[in-house]
């Protein structure tokens, strides 16, 4: 069982396969991200509750109407 006779180090093969899978995964993710940015409509923001609006106004020092 002489592994050197084959010319390929099994560790190197494993490293190349794992590296290839990881790089393919990253490239695929990037491609999907670019595709989504171009083709999908932007997400709508959640409506801000009136309580939060009041808190923000109080933080800024603006008196809420009716008080």
N, CA, C and O of each residue as an XYZ file, in Angstrom:
268
protein
N       0.846     -1.193      0.000
C       0.000      0.000      0.000
C       0.885      1.249      0.000
O       1.064      1.893      1.034
N       1.414      1.568     -1.123
C       2.276      2.742     -1.229
C       1.463      3.899     -1.809
O       1.163      3.927     -3.003
N       1.114      4.853     -0.944
C       0.278      5.962     -1.408
C       1.068      6.918     -2.287
O       0.482      7.625     -3.107
N       2.394      6.955     -2.132
C       3.205      7.871     -2.931
C       3.255      7.423     -4.397
O       3.519      8.236     -5.283
N       3.007      6.152     -4.653
C       3.064      5.647     -6.026
C       1.919      6.216     -6.859
O       2.051      6.359     -8.075
N       0.802      6.538     -6.219
C      -0.342      7.085     -6.946
C      -0.070      8.511     -7.416
O      -0.619      8.947     -8.427
N       0.764      9.227     -6.696
C       1.081     10.596     -7.077
C       0.193     11.622     -6.413
O       0.493     12.815     -6.455
N      -0.907     11.182     -5.793
C      -1.810     12.108     -5.113
C      -1.798     11.825     -3.622
O      -1.888     10.675     -3.192
N      -1.686     12.869     -2.856
C      -1.765     12.727     -1.403
C      -3.249     12.735     -1.024
O      -3.957     13.682     -1.368
N      -3.735     11.711     -0.326
C      -5.169     11.670      0.027
C      -5.611     12.890      0.832
O      -6.737     13.363      0.680
N      -4.734     13.391      1.679
C      -5.060     14.596      2.449
C      -5.284     15.785      1.537
O      -6.167     16.609      1.776
N      -4.481     15.867      0.494
C      -4.620     16.967     -0.470
C      -5.950     16.867     -1.206
O      -6.607     17.879     -1.453
N      -6.341     15.655     -1.554
C      -7.612     15.458     -2.255
C      -8.772     15.904     -1.372
O      -9.674     16.608     -1.827
N      -8.743     15.490     -0.105
C      -9.801     15.885      0.832
C      -9.844     17.400      0.957
O     -10.915     18.006      0.944
N      -8.663     18.005      1.079
C      -8.587     19.463      1.217
C      -9.181     20.154     -0.011
O      -9.931     21.121      0.120
N      -8.848     19.662     -1.192
C      -9.368     20.264     -2.425
C     -10.881     20.112     -2.520
O     -11.578     21.049     -2.909
N     -11.392     18.933     -2.164
C     -12.839     18.707     -2.244
C     -13.567     19.629     -1.278
O     -14.546     20.275     -1.652
N     -13.091     19.693     -0.029
C     -13.743     20.546      0.975
C     -13.646     22.010      0.560
O     -14.626     22.750      0.651
N     -12.469     22.428      0.104
C     -12.291     23.808     -0.340
C     -13.200     24.143     -1.512
O     -13.763     25.236     -1.576
N     -13.344     23.206     -2.436
C     -14.225     23.426     -3.585
C     -15.670     23.567     -3.167
O     -16.389     24.429     -3.673
N     -16.101     22.715     -2.236
C     -17.491     22.799     -1.766
C     -17.747     24.123     -1.060
O     -18.774     24.763     -1.285
N     -16.814     24.532     -0.208
C     -16.997     25.791      0.526
C     -17.038     26.965     -0.440
O     -17.893     27.842     -0.316
N     -16.117     26.989     -1.405
C     -16.100     28.115     -2.346
C     -17.352     28.110     -3.224
O     -17.887     29.173     -3.541
N     -17.822     26.930     -3.618
C     -19.049     26.861     -4.416
C     -20.235     27.379     -3.608
O     -21.098     28.079     -4.137
N     -20.270     27.032     -2.329
C     -21.344     27.509     -1.449
C     -21.331     29.033     -1.353
O     -22.372     29.681     -1.458
N     -20.140     29.597     -1.152
C     -20.036     31.054     -1.013
C     -20.404     31.758     -2.320
O     -21.113     32.764     -2.304
N     -19.929     31.239     -3.440
C     -20.247     31.849     -4.740
C     -21.747     31.764     -5.003
O     -22.346     32.717     -5.500
N     -22.351     30.628     -4.673
C     -23.794     30.467     -4.856
C     -24.582     31.434     -4.004
O     -25.557     32.031     -4.461
N     -24.154     31.587     -2.755
C     -24.833     32.532     -1.869
C     -24.739     33.948     -2.420
O     -25.723     34.688     -2.407
N     -23.560     34.326     -2.903
C     -23.379     35.674     -3.439
C     -24.261     35.889     -4.670
O     -24.871     36.946     -4.831
N     -24.320     34.874     -5.533
C     -25.146     34.992     -6.742
C     -26.618     35.149     -6.366
O     -27.322     35.978     -6.944
N     -27.083     34.360     -5.404
C     -28.476     34.482     -4.961
C     -28.735     35.858     -4.363
O     -29.790     36.452     -4.588
N     -27.767     36.362     -3.598
C     -27.925     37.674     -2.971
C     -28.060     38.761     -4.035
O     -28.942     39.616     -3.947
N     -27.189     38.726     -5.035
C     -27.240     39.735     -6.105
C     -28.563     39.626     -6.858
O     -29.187     40.639     -7.175
N     -28.989     38.392     -7.144
C     -30.253     38.168     -7.854
C     -31.422     38.723     -7.052
O     -32.315     39.367     -7.603
N     -31.410     38.470     -5.741
C     -32.505     38.937     -4.889
C     -32.516     40.461     -4.825
O     -33.584     41.072     -4.829
N     -31.340     41.078     -4.768
C     -31.291     42.538     -4.694
C     -31.869     43.157     -5.965
O     -32.510     44.206     -5.906
N     -31.650     42.525     -7.098
C     -32.135     43.095     -8.356
C     -33.619     42.838     -8.570
O     -34.339     43.722     -9.033
N     -34.085     41.636     -8.237
C     -35.406     41.213     -8.699
C     -36.506     41.248     -7.653
O     -37.680     41.369     -8.002
N     -36.156     41.145     -6.387
C     -37.211     41.129     -5.381
C     -37.517     42.550     -4.929
O     -36.600     43.361     -4.799
N     -38.778     42.868     -4.689
C     -39.094     44.214     -4.192
C     -38.558     44.387     -2.781
O     -38.478     43.416     -2.029
N     -38.192     45.603     -2.409
C     -37.685     45.817     -1.050
C     -38.760     45.518     -0.016
O     -39.947     45.740     -0.255
N     -38.333     45.016      1.126
C     -39.295     44.683      2.178
C     -39.894     45.950      2.760
O     -39.211     46.961      2.924
N     -41.181     45.879      3.069
C     -41.824     47.030      3.694
C     -41.425     47.081      5.161
O     -41.274     46.051      5.819
N     -41.257     48.300      5.659
C     -40.927     48.442      7.075
C     -42.167     48.159      7.908
O     -43.293     48.408      7.476
N     -41.946     47.641      9.098
C     -43.074     47.404      9.991
C     -43.648     48.746     10.418
O     -42.890     49.695     10.619
N     -44.959     48.853     10.561
C     -45.534     50.114     11.032
C     -45.098     50.382     12.474
O     -45.096     49.486     13.317
N     -44.732     51.632     12.732
C     -44.283     52.002     14.071
C     -45.511     52.281     14.923
O     -46.420     52.998     14.504
N     -45.532     51.709     16.123
C     -46.698     51.885     16.989
C     -46.732     53.305     17.550
O     -45.708     53.985     17.619
N     -47.926     53.737     17.949
C     -48.073     55.093     18.478
C     -47.301     55.265     19.778
O     -46.789     56.347     20.063
N     -47.217     54.188     20.574
C     -46.436     54.256     21.813
C     -44.986     54.596     21.504
O     -44.381     55.444     22.160
N     -44.438     53.925     20.498
C     -43.040     54.167     20.141
C     -42.862     55.591     19.640
O     -41.866     56.242     19.957
N     -43.827     56.082     18.855
C     -43.735     57.454     18.362
C     -43.705     58.430     19.528
O     -42.921     59.379     19.533
N     -44.570     58.193     20.523
C     -44.601     59.070     21.695
C     -43.271     59.041     22.423
O     -42.744     60.085     22.808
N     -42.723     57.839     22.613
C     -41.441     57.712     23.310
C     -40.350     58.465     22.566
O     -39.550     59.172     23.179
N     -40.316     58.315     21.240
C     -39.295     58.996     20.447
C     -39.431     60.509     20.575
O     -38.435     61.221     20.706
N     -40.672     60.993     20.536
C     -40.885     62.439     20.642
C     -40.473     62.947     22.012
O     -39.895     64.028     22.132
N     -40.771     62.162     23.054
C     -40.369     62.567     24.399
C     -38.851     62.602     24.512
O     -38.294     63.489     25.160
N     -38.185     61.645     23.888
C     -36.722     61.627     23.917
C     -36.162     62.877     23.259
O     -35.171     63.443     23.720
N     -36.804     63.302     22.177
C     -36.318     64.471     21.449
C     -36.730     65.778     22.124
O     -36.244     66.849     21.762
N     -37.616     65.687     23.094
C     -38.030     66.887     23.815
C     -39.214     67.584     23.193
O     -39.490     68.734     23.537
N     -39.929     66.933     22.287
C     -41.114     67.531     21.670
C     -42.329     67.050     22.443
O     -42.512     65.846     22.623
N     -43.162     67.975     22.900
C     -44.351     67.594     23.661
C     -45.358     66.958     22.715
O     -45.649     67.523     21.661
N     -45.902     65.784     23.070
C     -46.909     65.164     22.209
C     -48.183     65.997     22.178
O     -48.519     66.625     23.182
N     -48.900     66.024     21.065
C     -50.113     66.845     20.975
C     -51.180     66.371     21.960
O     -51.336     65.174     22.201
N     -51.902     67.323     22.517
C     -52.981     67.000     23.455
C     -52.511     66.924     24.888
O     -53.281     66.526     25.762
N     -51.280     67.291     25.157
C     -50.804     67.258     26.547
C     -50.217     68.597     26.930
O     -49.762     68.771     28.061
